[in-house]
Structure formats: C-alpha cells, structure tokens
Amino acid sequence: MNNKTKKILSGFVLCSIISSMSFCNFAEAKTSKSDIAKGKQLYTTGIQSLGSGDYKGAAQNFMDAEVKDKDNPLYELLAGDTLRYLKQYPSSIRYYTETLEHLKKADKKVRSKIEAKAYIGLAESYLGNKEETNALKYADKAIKEFKDDYRGHYVKGNIYENNKTTQEQAISEYQEALKIDKTQYNPYVKLIKMYNKQGNIDKVIDVYKQAVDYRPVDENMKMSLAQVYISETKKEGAVKNYYPEAIEVLKSLTNINKKNYYAHYYLSTVYLLQGNKEKCYEEMSIVNNLNPNLGNKLSREVAAYVKKHGTELAPKTDIKIDQAGGITVSVNGKEKTNTEGLNQEIITLDDDKKESDSVDNKDEKNEKEDTFISKQVSTLESKMKKDFGA
C-alpha cells in the first residue's frame, strides 16, 4: 500500500469517526416522541394547577415538563413565571435566561410573544432580587423591541415606584403604558396609588374616571370611584359636592349588575344625604331583599339619621321579584321601577366604615396620603392580573 492510498484511507476513517460522533450527539440531543408526549401532559397538568391556584404544583409540573422535552422555551418560560410568583428569583432568572437561549426552538407564531414575556419576567425577577440595574436593562429591552406592548413601561414604572427620587418617572412610565393600552387594569391602580401618595385627589379622581371609561364593566373600579366621591364630599371643609357624580356612577353600576347590593346600599345613603327620601327608601328596600343583614344595618343607619335630623318617616315601600328575576319597587302603591336580567356577581366592600372615619383620612406616615384611598388601593392591588405565559 503506497503513501497516497494510506492517506486516502486515513481520511476516510477520520471522516467516518467524526460522522459517527456527530450522529451520536444528534441522537442524544433529539427528544423521543414519548418524552414529548409526557412533557405535554405535564404542561397540561401545570396549566390546571395554575387555574386552581396551586402555583407550587404548577411550577413543579413546568420544570418536569422541561426535563422531558429538553430546552422547550415555553415550558422554561412558564417555570420562570411560576417561580417568580413564588419569589424564587434566582431560579426564575435562570429559567427566563434559558428561554431566550432556546428561543429558536419555539413555534414561529408565538416566538415573539415568548421573547417579550421573558424580557418582562427578567425585569420583574431582577427587581424582586433587588438588582435594579439589571431590572432596568431588561425593561428597556422590552420597550425597545416590543413598542406595542404596554408591559415594558409598566414594569419600568414598578422599578421606579418605591424610590422617592424617581416617583415622577414611575408616573410617567405608567402613563406611557396606558397610552399603549388604555384597557389595562394594573397601570390604573398604580397611578391611583402614586397620586394618592402625593395627596393629589383631583388626579386620583381623573384616573378613576378614565379607568371606568375604558373598563366600563369593571365593578370594582366603578364602586371605588363612587366611594371616593362620597368620601370627598363628606370631608370637613369640602368645597365640592360630588354626590350627583356618585349617584351617576352607582346607577351605572346597577345597570351592569342589578344584584350588587352594595351599590344599592350607597345609592340609598347618598339619596338620603341629598334629601331625596323617596329614592332612599326605594334603594333600601332593594338592599333588604338582596341582603337582609346589610338591609337591617342600612335601616338602622337611616333611622338614626332621620332621628337626628328630624326627617320624615319612610313612606310605605314594597318590593317584589318575579320568576324571571325582574325587580318591581312600589312606593305608596305607585310602581317606580321594573328592571330585568339580574346576575349573581357580588363584590366585597368595607361596609363597616363610619362617617367619622372619612373626616380625617390622612395617613400618619404620610400627611398627604388619604388612608381611605390607600385601603381601596390595597383591595384593588389584590385583584391585579397575574401574568403567566406568553
């Protein structure tokens, strides 16, 4: 065998070895159909766990799904989301980072959504881990790469929110988020919180009004706006009577949900304060029918007010509910209203608040901040949307 032949054979053997090694690596990297199926099953179970509020179980399912279907960016993203919610920030950072590394494996239809959410998740995780520089880095990436996604500005506002020197920047970012999407709940709540800290009640009311305009069936926002109107009017030295505005908002609320007994409760109260006794007793009868306990409470409050201010006793008021769920109210034998289409949704409010509480609503820690609105914000924040997945 001459040298030329040896070189040819050596090259062939070397190519064969390299080729076989490449095939082995490919075979090892390839996920079997069985493991892909198991990954999907774990993913489905994780989604079900999310739906039931079991975030720990969901996190475990998404992590297990990623083990079965290795480097699947959707599973990594969801693992990052649930771990972030559980405040396991170093782990969520790792999963979000891996999501971006394996992004090309995602379906092209959802690839950009996964990328955007990974940037947002990293910003929020770094913020939770008290690494504000990195948090801002990824918030800015989200803003730059996804200009039509409000979440970049929203999370940047969250980064600025708790720093006294950057609160105006936080407000600006929340406003930018709403310029992109005026229907989003979370930026409204944050703006209300920020303006309340500044003691700017006019701005608080403006934000609430915009929120109920762009979220017309949001009962929580409507009720909160009505309560602020009432609270502000009852304050000592109030220069504006917001009761007419409160009545309009509450009537709008009862049009959405005729069975919202707290809306009827406040309507009865405001009508009495406005001197409209007939309307007061109409609403009181509805409350008594929908929620007897609250109705009894309202009856006692109205009786005490009547006794103190010498108002005339209530006219005879009757209420009937037909089989279709319509309400018919009669005052002194005259039919006043006939509405249809009741539904079952009920919201919870601080119905035990005393009138005296609304006179001095300043927070001891912040003289500008209204305690009543702070409590509202706490309730609204508890209803904030949890953002999972792409």
Steps between C-alpha positions, in 0.01 A plus 500: 500500500658827390497824699226653286265210566577515875410870510171434319407217739602704805283792386207269440532346848530844661192623316312189607593553866398869489179408322412231754576736789273765347224245459533391862480860620195556286339183626565600860365852447183385325197464728295184454134518407421336832681771699337774293161349582589481870614863488166607352315304766700668777442837333122438496507400866699816577239717328227329704699564818524868407126512454443360848754737659759229573807697388746268670354199321490691173867596532599139562298379201654756265852419622433125453356568154822681404704200618298267277492732198844647547557868427134565412481882535128506581547264794804698616300823478215360708742357754653848526158664539382273780833508684497881478152503651634279781786754544769248403678771305842344430324193357252703297790706359671178390188366328428829321861517382477144365173595328683766301789262423262241355260746335561365147341171604167673560221500246542806277142606573570553870875563496477879534244470780727263691796734452305804622376317806849372581634858498214611727555200728869575530432865583250401770724225639805725522281762670385238750864405554585867565717530188350818357771556237428163338128554544517828307715335233233245413211743538673724245555201271130420515410862421746519211418164340126497565371854467135393492520306826400710802678266746848642440395844620289348778786298651734798462249701701511229767879531514473876559197485731657439840786746461398847620737665252346326197127507575428754227675267255280217626190706429631579152560130426151400616355773281701370204367149568143632481572690179576161346202321652236699690308188601767359732407481868840499672638838380181674616537356849865607516420855387225530761750385761768747388266801482355413840852502647534854366165598650370587152135395533401674176745279311376191687146578385618568142671160486193324639282676242728393216505145636120466509481657153733243344394216733123560498401168660763505776287503816796550734616816324149646483433431868836645602434820304156534661651451845763768437227742389306430822807513725622829352159665535467393864838644599500800730542817297420328167458761228326279245192282516578178312175324597340547155808343339492215754134432417573483127787255550296281735203497262738398222625221726149370572434497125790257467409293806153557638577265787795700630352578841788725604426729205136521613620553859708803403226632272257492792750685721583768244136559410428557870791744530367680192156523659331262256316284754287315247800376304680419827223265609470340156867405512476392865221258410714348224792457740275338760376250243842417354690488830284514815799544734628801308142622467455493876826692545388760248157528663662575836730761345211669318285495817784659700546767233126567487487534880799733512391727215125482551432355155153362433439129550529267205210464259353154457729308265445154352729289283433194286725278288335311216600156374714649225701689760357845432462745788183704551506771769187687613495811720160588653342263252660659193727282288839669460737260328488179306837352406600164358799274465649462848831318535683343792825698518569673831798712603624552854546845649589654837137547604589556868670834432364772730418849383753643747775298334464703183551835671868452573639258244868599515752221549724554803808396298417733212289807572419537131372146457130423544461185715162415350640499146806306622265226620323508165833461321590200718174333399548586133861375505381164634295464180790578267541270204760223539693487174595140413629372169526669163 
